[in-house]
Amino acid sequence: MLRALGYMFYIAIVVKAIATEPSCDVCSKYDYEEKLLERVIRNELVLKDTLDKITYTHAKVELTLARIKDDQAKLYEIINVLEATKQNVSEAVQSIMSQTVKDVEVTKQTLRVNVDDFIDSRTRNITATVAEMFSSIQTLVVQTSKALDILRDQSAVPMVMFHARLQSTGEFTYVSNQVIVFMNVLVNGGEGYNPNTGHFTAPVAGAYLFTVQYCPTNGPMAYIDIVHDGKPLQRSRHNDVTYYLCVTMQAFAKVAMGDKVWVRSNGNIKVYQYDEYYWNSFAGMLIHI
């Protein structure tokens, strides 16, 4: 097709050259033909150069089109890969979201169970605490009621007094920091002394006098404390290697209602009780309110 176009272009140039050739009376026929031939040859060379350029350009166009087709095929392949990747990513995202939702539900259920357990535990603790507080309040109400009864019955200082001693004849051994319980109660005005625990609980706030008599066996050292809510009010120690003796100590204390006072050993001790001559006893009395 390009070659046919070239010949047509050549013929047009020749016709134009012949049509525009000026007439020359003096020029010979051969001279004219020679010049015409030269012009035709030049035009043919120009035409050939033009055809070569057209052929080269056509080849480049064909090569460019082939590359474009190759690039287009690669582009389609990349697009297909991207589409497949997109599908895989979408499936992966859906799977992750589904697993995440399941994990969130499991976490919510676990938290709900933990919160319920925590609330139940706190509720039980609060219930136990309330019950303990209620019991303490009831005890305080009873003590207050006793104190009010004493105050109503007495026009001056109410009668709060106790006296108790060890329960039988014999030797009694105590270890360090042990409460000495005087179980044989002789007087218990105001019902403040408990012979089961050895504690005196003040039914009325005021100033009290406490006294202890103890009779250590001959030889070992005896240590005795009068204690007010865990703190010593008075301390004593005694021993005699030749004979049994009895020792007395006293203490004054300002005691609040509900405070406790008791006797304890301040070391490993042994005392002797004989109902006719040796009394180990604990006594106390309210002297001022």
Residue pairs with C-beta under 8 A, 6 or more apart in sequence:
2 51
2 54
2 55
2 58
3 51
6 47
6 50
6 51
9 47
9 50
10 43
10 44
10 47
13 43
13 47
14 40
14 43
17 36
17 39
17 40
17 43
18 36
21 32
21 36
24 32
140 258
143 201
143 203
143 257
143 258
144 257
146 190
146 191
146 203
147 158
147 203
147 204
147 257
150 158
150 159
150 160
150 190
150 203
150 204
151 158
151 204
157 206
157 286
157 287
157 288
157 289
158 190
158 204
158 286
158 289
159 189
159 190
159 286
160 189
160 190
160 192
160 202
160 203
160 204
160 206
160 208
160 285
160 286
161 187
161 189
161 190
161 283
161 284
161 285
161 286
162 185
162 187
162 188
162 189
162 190
162 192
162 193
162 200
162 283
162 284
162 285
163 185
163 186
163 187
163 281
163 282
163 283
164 182
164 183
164 184
164 185
164 186
164 188
164 193
164 195
164 281
164 282
164 283
165 182
165 184
165 186
165 273
165 279
165 280
165 281
165 282
166 172
166 182
166 183
166 184
166 271
166 273
166 279
166 280
166 281
167 182
167 183
167 184
168 273
168 275
169 273
169 274
169 275
170 272
170 273
171 217
171 270
171 271
171 272
171 273
172 270
172 271
172 272
172 273
172 280
173 268
173 269
173 270
174 180
174 265
174 268
174 269
174 270
174 271
175 265
175 268
176 265
176 266
176 267
176 268
177 264
177 265
177 266
178 264
178 265
179 197
179 198
179 199
179 262
179 263
179 264
180 198
180 224
180 262
180 263
180 264
180 265
180 280
180 282
181 195
181 196
181 197
181 198
182 195
182 198
182 263
182 280
182 281
182 282
183 195
183 196
184 195
185 193
185 195
187 283
190 203
190 204
190 286
191 203
192 200
192 201
192 202
192 203
192 284
193 199
193 200
193 284
194 200
194 201
197 262
198 262
198 263
198 282
199 260
199 261
199 262
200 210
200 260
200 261
200 262
200 282
200 284
201 258
201 259
201 260
202 208
202 255
202 256
202 257
202 258
202 259
202 260
202 261
202 286
203 257
204 257
204 286
204 289
205 255
205 256
205 257
205 289
206 254
206 255
206 286
206 287
206 288
206 289
207 252
207 253
207 254
207 255
207 286
207 287
207 288
207 289
208 252
208 253
208 254
208 255
208 261
208 284
208 285
208 286
208 287
209 250
209 251
209 252
209 284
209 285
209 287
210 226
210 233
210 234
210 250
210 251
210 252
210 253
210 261
210 282
210 283
210 284
211 248
211 249
211 250
211 251
211 282
211 283
211 284
212 224
212 226
212 234
212 236
212 248
212 249
212 250
212 263
212 281
212 282
212 283
213 246
213 247
213 248
213 279
213 280
213 281
214 222
214 224
214 236
214 238
214 246
214 247
214 271
214 280
215 244
215 245
215 246
215 247
215 271
215 272
215 273
215 274
215 278
215 279
215 280
216 222
216 238
216 239
216 240
216 244
216 245
216 247
216 269
216 270
216 271
216 272
217 244
217 270
217 271
217 272
218 239
218 240
218 241
218 242
218 243
218 244
219 239
219 241
220 239
220 268
220 269
220 270
221 237
221 238
221 239
221 267
221 269
222 237
222 238
222 239
222 247
222 267
222 269
222 270
222 271
223 235
223 236
223 237
223 265
223 266
223 267
223 269
224 235
224 236
224 237
224 247
224 249
224 263
224 264
224 265
224 266
224 269
225 232
225 233
225 234
225 235
225 263
225 264
225 265
225 266
226 232
226 233
226 234
226 235
226 249
226 251
226 261
226 262
226 263
227 233
227 261
227 262
227 263
227 264
228 253
228 255
228 259
228 260
228 261
229 259
229 260
229 261
233 251
233 253
233 261
234 249
234 250
234 251
235 249
235 266
236 247
236 249
237 266
238 245
238 247
244 272
244 278
246 278
246 279
246 280
253 261
255 261
261 284
262 282
263 282
271 280
272 278
273 279
273 280
